Amino acid sequence: MFHTLADLAKFLTQHGIDTAEYGKGTSKGLEQLLDEVLKGECYFESGGDTMARHVNVLFVSITRADNKVLTEVNQTFHRTSTREEYSRQRNVVLAEKMHKGEDPVDATVRAINEELGILVQDLHTISVTCTTEEKYSPSYPGLLGVYSKATVVVAESELGNTIPDNYTFTEYFPSGEPRVTATWKWM
């Protein structure tokens, strides 16, 4: 489908999507969108006058015995050669794009590892529910998103670790440079 930024930009332009604001402010750039496509995290579908980005999204609600839920309260995106450092308030449970054909429970294990740095072997979930929603994403202005959402509930005791309040975890680029630091609280 798309192997270069030029191919992706041409496709979006042909479908009436203006990418001039991509990569500015808090929106993501065409590079990130191409990366999502190449990783199988999203795909495009058009019908009639509409073109949409389809994403399978996972939400993981990690709960404690006192009924508090682990919540990502802040993300700090570190400075790179193409953007300045910025932070954004989140106040959401763990969220991750699922890979094409990935099972929600397998995606949960991957997400806990990638987003919290906790290696989980066997995971017993409390529940899994699925819904679909259409909306425009601030990440890619002007691009309609169709989000198939899987929500998984997991008890903290299943992780084999106790997660402290104000827990921070930093994800790194392959180069070793910090990409994003997330702060998590029990709420």
matplotlib code that plots the C-alpha trace (Angstrom):
import matplotlib.pyplot as plt

x = [0.0, 2.3, 6.0, 7.0, 5.9, 5.3, 2.9, 1.0, 0.8, -0.5, -3.1, -4.4, -4.4, -6.4, -9.0, -9.2, -7.2, -5.0, -1.8, -0.4, -0.9, 0.5, 3.5, 2.7, 1.7, 0.4, -0.6, 1.4, 3.4, 3.1, 6.1, 4.1, 1.1, 3.2, 4.8, 1.3, 0.4, 3.6, 3.2, -0.3, -1.7, -4.1, -5.5, -7.6, -11.0, -13.0, -16.6, -18.4, -17.2, -15.6, -12.2, -11.3, -8.4, -9.4, -7.7, -8.1, -7.6, -7.0, -7.9, -6.6, -8.2, -5.8, -7.6, -6.5, -8.3, -9.4, -11.2, -8.8, -7.8, -4.3, -4.6, -2.0, -2.2, 0.6, 2.8, 6.0, 7.2, 10.9, 12.6, 13.7, 15.3, 11.8, 9.9, 10.2, 9.5, 5.9, 3.6, -0.1, -2.6, -4.2, -6.3, -6.9, -6.3, -3.6, -4.3, -2.5, -3.1, -3.6, -1.7, -3.6, -5.1, -3.9, -6.1, -7.1, -5.5, -2.2, -2.3, -2.8, 0.3, 2.3, 0.8, 1.7, 5.2, 5.6, 3.7, 4.6, 7.8, 6.3, 6.9, 3.7, 3.7, 0.2, -2.7, -6.1, -8.5, -11.6, -13.5, -13.2, -15.8, -15.7, -17.3, -16.9, -16.8, -16.3, -14.6, -12.0, -8.7, -6.6, -3.5, -4.3, -6.4, -9.2, -8.8, -11.9, -11.1, -13.1, -12.0, -12.8, -12.2, -11.5, -11.6, -9.9, -10.1, -7.1, -6.4, -3.1, -2.4, -2.2, 0.8, 3.2, 4.2, 2.8, 2.7, 3.4, 1.4, 3.1, 4.8, 6.8, 8.1, 10.1, 9.9, 13.0, 13.6, 15.8, 18.7, 18.5, 17.1, 14.0, 10.7, 8.0, 7.7, 4.3, 3.2, 0.7, -1.5, -4.1, -7.5]
y = [0.0, 2.8, 2.5, 6.2, 9.4, 10.7, 7.8, 8.5, 12.2, 11.7, 9.3, 11.6, 14.6, 12.6, 12.0, 15.7, 15.5, 18.6, 17.5, 21.0, 20.9, 17.4, 17.4, 20.9, 21.6, 18.4, 16.7, 13.8, 14.0, 12.0, 9.9, 8.6, 7.8, 5.9, 4.0, 3.0, 1.8, -0.2, -1.8, -2.8, -0.5, 1.2, 1.0, 3.2, 2.5, 4.7, 4.6, 7.3, 10.7, 9.5, 8.1, 6.9, 5.6, 2.4, 1.7, -1.2, 0.4, -1.3, 0.2, -1.6, -0.9, -2.1, -2.2, -2.6, -4.3, -0.8, -0.3, 2.4, 2.3, 3.0, 6.2, 7.9, 11.5, 13.0, 12.4, 14.3, 14.0, 14.6, 17.0, 15.5, 17.0, 17.7, 18.9, 20.7, 19.0, 19.2, 17.7, 16.9, 15.9, 12.6, 11.2, 7.9, 4.2, 2.5, 2.8, 1.2, 0.5, -3.2, -4.8, -6.4, -9.7, -9.3, -10.8, -8.3, -10.4, -10.7, -7.0, -6.4, -8.3, -6.3, -3.0, -3.6, -4.4, -1.4, 1.3, 0.3, -1.7, -4.7, -8.2, -10.3, -14.0, -15.4, -13.0, -13.7, -10.9, -9.9, -8.9, -7.9, -5.7, -4.4, -1.2, 0.9, 4.7, 7.3, 10.6, 13.1, 12.7, 15.7, 13.5, 13.7, 16.9, 16.4, 12.6, 10.7, 7.8, 4.6, 3.1, -0.5, -0.5, -3.4, -2.7, -5.2, -5.2, -6.7, -6.9, -5.5, -8.7, -10.5, -8.4, -9.9, -6.4, -3.6, -0.4, 2.7, 5.9, 8.5, 5.8, 7.0, 5.0, 6.3, 4.7, 5.1, 5.4, 2.6, 5.1, 5.2, 8.7, 9.2, 9.3, 9.8, 9.7, 8.8, 9.4, 7.1, 7.5, 5.4, 7.1]
z = [0.0, 1.2, 1.5, 1.4, 2.9, -0.6, -1.3, 1.9, 1.4, -2.2, -1.0, 1.7, -0.6, -3.3, -0.6, 0.4, 3.6, 4.2, 6.0, 6.4, 10.2, 10.7, 13.0, 14.4, 18.0, 19.5, 16.2, 15.0, 11.7, 8.5, 9.7, 12.7, 10.5, 8.0, 10.9, 12.2, 8.7, 8.3, 11.7, 10.9, 13.7, 11.3, 7.8, 5.5, 4.0, 1.7, 0.7, -1.3, -0.2, 3.0, 3.8, 7.3, 9.3, 11.1, 14.4, 16.9, 20.2, 23.5, 26.9, 30.0, 33.3, 36.0, 39.4, 43.0, 45.8, 47.1, 43.7, 42.5, 38.9, 37.5, 35.5, 33.2, 34.3, 32.2, 29.2, 28.5, 24.9, 24.9, 22.5, 19.1, 16.0, 14.6, 17.7, 21.0, 24.3, 25.4, 28.0, 27.9, 30.6, 30.0, 32.9, 31.0, 31.7, 29.8, 26.0, 23.1, 19.4, 18.7, 15.9, 13.0, 14.1, 17.7, 20.4, 23.2, 25.9, 24.0, 23.3, 27.0, 27.9, 25.2, 26.4, 30.1, 29.0, 26.6, 28.6, 32.2, 31.8, 33.6, 32.1, 32.4, 31.6, 32.1, 32.5, 33.8, 32.9, 34.8, 31.7, 28.0, 26.2, 22.6, 21.0, 17.9, 17.6, 14.8, 15.5, 14.3, 16.1, 17.2, 16.4, 12.7, 11.9, 9.4, 9.2, 10.3, 12.7, 13.1, 16.5, 17.4, 21.1, 23.3, 27.1, 29.3, 33.1, 35.0, 38.8, 39.8, 41.7, 38.3, 37.3, 39.9, 40.8, 43.1, 41.2, 43.4, 43.2, 41.0, 39.0, 36.0, 33.0, 30.1, 26.6, 24.4, 20.7, 19.2, 19.2, 23.1, 23.2, 25.5, 23.5, 26.2, 29.9, 31.5, 35.0, 36.5, 39.6, 41.4, 41.2]

ax = plt.figure().add_subplot(projection="3d")
ax.plot(x, y, z, "-o")
ax.set_aspect("equal")
plt.show()
